[in-house]
Amino acid sequence: MSDAPRVEFTPAAADLMRRLRGIHGPLMFHQSGGCCDGSAPMCYPAGEFRTGGSDILLESLVVDGVAEPVPFWISASQQEVWAHTRLILDVVEGRGSGFSLEAPEGVRFLIRSRLI
């Protein structure tokens, strides 16, 4: 496997992370394998979501204008499903129904992927 990051992000996602960082402080993501909005990446204040033995730190996202890396966690079962893909964190219009920090912004984070 290459040394390329397993998670990338679009300029729109970077803009939103900068905005959310300014409001909420350090951030983290968790990507579960649930259904519906449970399969969307959820953004929380760092440490607000408790990770455990069934979670893997997939990447620490370095975003210009964000003081610290943003950890991107994934459930081990979801990592098995996406083991041969590069995840691309993006933003789309519309509000998700989860507890992710961007919900009040009228947008939601979304994962796109491509085979590696």
Buried (B, 14 or more C-beta within 10 A) or exposed (E): EEEEBBBBBBEBBBBBBBBBBEEBEBBBBBBBBEEEBEBBBBBBBBEBBEBEEEBBEBBEBEBEEBEEBBBBBBBEEBBEEBEEBBBBBBBEEEBBEBEBBBBEBEBBBBBEEEEE
